[in-house]
Amino acid sequence: MQWLLAKAPGFQALPEADRAAIFNFTFLWSLFESQVMGNFARADLICTKADEWYKAGTLDAD
């Protein structure tokens, strides 16, 4: 959060809820990219993973 406050123009001026959403997304994206995508996330590979989850019944992609 401190890095975003220091480096992202306008971040500090955002409402707390917006800052929290950005921070949470940043954290979750890093986790997703490393744990699920093996540090190699690309749009086509993310779509493939979502299709796999849908076919397995673990994702309702509608």
Buried (B, 14 or more C-beta within 10 A) or exposed (E): EEEBEEEEEEBEEBEEEEBEEBBEEEEEEEEBBEEEEEEEBEEEEBEEBEEEBEEEEEEEEE
